[in-house]
Amino acid sequence: MKRSYRLTSLLAGLIFVVSACGPAATTTAPATTGPVATTGPVATVAATTAPTLTGSLTIWEAYGASGNSEKDAFDKIVGQVKTANPGLTVSVLDVPFADLFNKFETSASTGEPDMYIAPNDSLPSEARNNLLADVSDLTATLKAAPYNTGDVALNAATVDGKLFEIPESMKAIELFYRTDQLATAPATTADWITNAAKLGLVYKDSGGGAYYEWGWYSVFGGKIMDDTGKCTATAGGVADALKFLVDFKAAGGHLYQNDGDAKADLISGKIGGFIDGPWQSGDLAKALPGKLAVAAGPTGPSGGAWAPMTAPDGFYINAASPNIDLAKQFALQFLMPANEQVFADAGHLPANTTLQPTDPIAQAFAGLMTSGYPRPTLAALNNYWGNFGTAINAAVDKGTDPATAVSDACAAMDKANKIQ
């Protein structure tokens, strides 16, 4: 991608609040020493206080899919919120990540769940299909202390001028590597080919290969679409990125259908590095103490920079929930800095720009986040995933010429988007 994108540094910590009471959703503000600002029906809280929450919420998450560290941190946060709000009942369901969005979209009209936390993968389509509550009334609160949410995170959570996600953290993929196998990270695509037998890439992952591949397009000077949503992948670079996957495999590189297998091979020592996100940091750091480092993906043969898709994790509130106001206040308590640190220690890079992670791996991710490509919220992106996932699989598994695979995917994407 020839266009340059700069992201603000987005870092550190987290806490969840839950417990028991009746079905009525209410918030009761305790005595405070500072003012409480009210926006619409929701009382947004000054930096020194938070309302006491009562009522019932159902929340879905998918942290069990990425290992123990994230899920353990989430459960710890839930316990802390229960303690802070003994009148609040929260039912938490861990959903396999591959099923999370479809499951929500199927059940949303029933009001179940009240909210869920996830990346912004399906944010644009769910917002445009009226499945998510508009939380634009929280924008000023989120920008102010103590939340200090960065504009990059808020922009990525905005669809057609309205905020539909309450950002919690930022994510992008980078290279995890073992310093006992690779003294320095491979800095160029040529280095990757030379060290192919020690390196791994995820290319499928239930269609998620199109996510993992995104950073490689810019390495070869490619770009998927322009600002109108028209596919530009045939202009050059994208086919070269797919060809790199084929060449990497031929050179002895390890290509994985899911990141769980890649993670296991890194821990066992079968490979010395693979590209994945900060959600793996906690488990990998525990398994490889003193042997784990993080670096950016490579530069390309013409100097193209690694620019993986960068987007927020955050809270989505079901537009059909009877507890929208309570869900908003729950999210605000979750995002208090003292709470956020729990998730920061598990690898999350909070959208709060004033927080700093203490873990060196998280610090490395935070430093690299500034060179990412902010995930577009154009409706046209919906038709990128399946079409280019198919193109990647065709090139890697079936030997289809990468230029042909890209041309077919680009035409199909434009056709689905009704773009000439």
N, C-alpha and C positions, 0 to 999 in steps of 0.2 A: 504494500500500500504506500503510495507516494506521498499521501497527505500525512502530516505529522499531527499526533494527538498527545497532549500532555494531561496527565491526571494528577490531582492533588494527592498528597500522601494520606492514606486512610488507614487508621490503626486501632487497635486494642481492646477489649474486654466486655463482659456481659452478665446479666442476671434475670431470672424468671420468677414470677410471683404467683402462688396458687394455694388453695385449701378448701374449706367446706362451708356450705350454706344452702339456702333455698334457691329456687330457680330465678327469682327476680334479680335483674342486673342493676346494681346501684353503686355509686361511689360516694363516700362520705369523707369530706375534707376535715382533717384534724386542725387544731389550733396551730397557726403558723406565725413566723416572725416577718414574713414578707408577703407581697401581694400575690394573688392568684389571678392570672389572666384568663378570661373566658372567650372562646371562639365558637360561635354557634352553640350546639347543645353540649359540647365537651369542654370541661374546665382544663385548660392547659396549665401546667404547674410551674411555679417559680423554681429557681435553681436549688433552693434549700428545703423544699417540701414535696410531698406527694400525697394524693388522697388515699384513704383506706378503701380498698376495693371489696365489695361483697357481691355475690351472685355466682353464676355458673358459666363456664366457658369450656368448649371443646377445641383442642388445638392438635393439628397434625404436624409432624416433622418427619424427616427421612435420614436422620443422622446415623442410625444403625447401619446404613449402607456403606459408610466410609470408615468403619473401624470403631474401636472402643473409645478413643480419646474424645471425639466430638460428642458421642452419646453420653459418656460419663459426665462431661462438662455440662451438657444440657440438663441431665438429671440433677446435678448438683445445684444448678441455677433454679430449677423447679422447686427444690427443697427450700432454698433461700426465700423464694417468693411466698411459699406457703407460710413460712414463719412470719413474714412481714404482713401478710393479709389473711388472718385466720378465718375470716368470713367469706373467703373466695374458694370455690370448688373449681378445679381444672382437671378435665379428663384429657390425657395426652395419648395419642396413638402414633406409634412409629410405623410409617408406611414405606415399603420398598421404593427407592427413588424412581425407578423405572415406571412405577405405577402412580406416583403421587399426583401428577397433573391431571391425568385421565380420570383418576378416582375422584378428585375434587370436582372436575367439570361434570361428572355424572351425578354427583350427589348434591351439588351446590344449591339447587332449587329447593331442596328440603330444609335448608338452613344449617346443614351439617357438612363440615365443621363450622364453628364460628370464625376461625382463622387458621392459617397455616404459615409456616416459615420455610422459605426455599429461595433458590436463585431466581432471577427474573426471566427464565426460559420461556414461560408461557404468559408473561405479563401482558404483552400487547394484545394477543388474541383474547385472553380472558377479560381484559378491560373493555375491549371493543364489543364483546358479547354480553356486556352488562352483568358479569358474574362477580365483579369486585366493587367494594365500596370506595367511593371517592374520598380520599383523606387529605385533600388539598388544604383543609382548614388547619392542619397541623404543620404546614410548611414553615411558618415563621417560628413556631416553637422548636422545630427540629433544627433550624439554623442557629438558634440562640443557645447560650449555656443553659444546662450542662451538656446538651446533646451535641452541639457544634458539628452538625452533619454537613459534609462538604457538598458543594454544588455539583460535582461530578456524579456523586451517588444519587442526589435528588434528580438530576437531569435524566439519569438512566432509569429512574423509577417513575418517570412522567410519560404519559401517553396522551397525545393530542391536547397538550396543555394542562392536563390534570394529573395530580399525584395519586397513584393507585397502589403504591408499595411504600412501606415505612422502612427505609434502609437500615440494616443492622451492620453488615460488613461488606467488604469488597473482595472479589476473587478473580484470579487469573492463573494460568498454568505456566510453570517454569521448570527448569531441569533440577531434579534431585540427583545428587551423585555421591558415591562413596569415595572418600578421600584416600582410602587404602587401596583402591583400584585405579582411580584417576587422580593423578597428582594435581592437575588443573582441569577445569571444565573445557570441553571441546568448543572452540570459539567460532568456527566457521563450518559451513556445510562440508567442506573438504575434510575437516577434522572429524566430523561425524562419520563420514565414509571410512576414514582410516581406522576409527575406533568402533566400527559398527558392531563387532562381536561383543562389545561391552555395554551396548546401549539398547534401549527399548523405546518403542512408541506405541500408543494406543491408537487404533485406526477404525474401530468398529463400535464396540460398547453400546449395543442396542440402538444403533443409529446416531450415537453421540460422537462418532468419528468426525463428523462435520464440525463439531465444537473443537476437538483436539487438533484438527488440521488448520484451523483459522490462522493461527500465528505464523504458519509456514508460508501463507500466500504473500505476505509482505516481504518475507525473506527473499523471494524471487521477483519482487516488484509487481505482484498481482493484487487485484482488488475485486471483490465479488459484485458490488453494485455501486451505483452513483447515488447522489442525494435524493433522487426521485424514486429509487427502488429498481431502476432498470439494471439488468444483469450486465456487468462489464467484464466478466471472467474470461471471455475469449480474447480480450485485448492483449493478453500476455501475462505470464507469471503463474497463474493458477495451475495450468497444465504442467508447468515445470515443477511446481510443488508436489503434484501427484506423482510425477516421474521420479522425484527424489525418493518418495516412499518405496517405489519399485526398485530403484538402484540401491537403496539402503538395505532392503530385504536381500537382494542378490549378493551384497557385500558381507552378509552374515548378521545383519541387524535383526533384532527381535521385534516382531510385530504382534501386538496383543489385541484380543477382542474385548478385553475389559481391563480396568486398572487394578482390580484385585489380584489378578495373576502377575501383573508387572510388579506390584508392590511385594508380593511373596518372593519373587525372583531376586529383587533388590536386597531384601532382608537375608535371603539364603546365600547371596553372593554369586548367583548365576549370572547376573548382570551388574554393571557398576553404576548405571544411571538410567532414569526414564523421566519423561515429562508428565507432570500432574500438578494438582492444585494444593493450596495450603491446608485443605481438609485432611490431607495425609500426614501433615507435619508431626502431630502428636505421637501417633503410632510409630512412625519411622524414627523419630528422635529417641524414643524409648528403646527401640530394637537395635539402634546403631549409635550408641552414645560415643561421642567424640569422633565419629566416622562419617557424619552426614553434613553435606553442604548444599547450597542452592545457588544456581546461576541462571542467567537468561538463556534462551535458545540462541541458535547461531545467527551470524550474519551470512548473507548470501554471496554468490560469486561476483555480483556487481555492487556489493555493499549494502544490500537491502537489510533493514533492521527487523528483528523479531518483534512482532506486535500482536500478542494473543488477545482474544476477546476479554474485556474486563467489564465486570458487571456486579451489582450488589446482590447479596442475600438480604432478605427482609421479610417483613410480615405482610401478609395479604389478608384482608378482612372480607368475608363473604357478604355480598350485597343483600342476601336473603336472611342473614343472621338477625335474630331479635335482640342481639346484644352488641350492636356496633359501637356504641359509646363506651361500654365496658372494655371491649376489645382494644379500642384506641388507648385507653388509659393503661391497660395491661402492657401494651407495647412500649409506652413511654416509661413505665417502671422497669421493664426489661432492659431498656437502653441506658439506664443510669450508669455513670462511669464505674462505680464500685462493683456493679454487677457484670459489666462488659469484660472486666479483666479475667473472669473465669473462662470465657470463650477465647480471649486473646491468648491465654496460656495453652489452649488446645489448637491453636493455629489460625483462628479467625483474625482478620485485619479490619477492625471496626471502622465504620464510616465516620466516626467522630474524629475530626482532624487534629484534636488536641491530645489524643491518647497515644502512647508509645508502647509497643510490645516489649516485654523483657526478654523473651526467648530469642536467641540469635538467628534461628531459622525464620521465625516470624519477622524479625527485623530485616532479613535479607529479602523476603517476599515484599515487604512494605516498600523497600527501596526500589525494587524492580517494577512495582505497580504503576509508576509514573509513565512508563513507556508503552502501556497497553492501549488497545483500541476500544473506546467506549462502545458497548454493545448497542446497536441501533434499535430503536423501537418502531421503525417503519413497518407497516403491515406487510410489505413485500418480503421481509425477512422470514415470515412464516413458511414461505415456499422455497427457502434455501435449504433447510435441514434435510428433508427427505430426498430431494433431487441430488444434492451434492454428496450426501451419505451414500447414495446409490453409485455415484460416479467414483468415489473413493474405493468402494468395494469392488467395482468392476475393474478398475486399474490394478488393484492389489491381488484380488482373488481369481479374476477371469482373464487377465492379460489384455484387457481392452486398451487400445491406444489412449494415453491420457488426454491428448487433444480432442479426440472423438468423444471421450467420456465427458469432458468439460463442455464441449459444444452442445451435446445432447442435454446435459443438466441445465445449462444456461437457457436454452430454448424452452425447456419444460417449465423453468421458473418464470420466465416472462409470460408464457402462455397462461399459467395458473394465475399470475398477477394481472392478466389482461393488459399487458404492456406490449406495444408494437416494437 
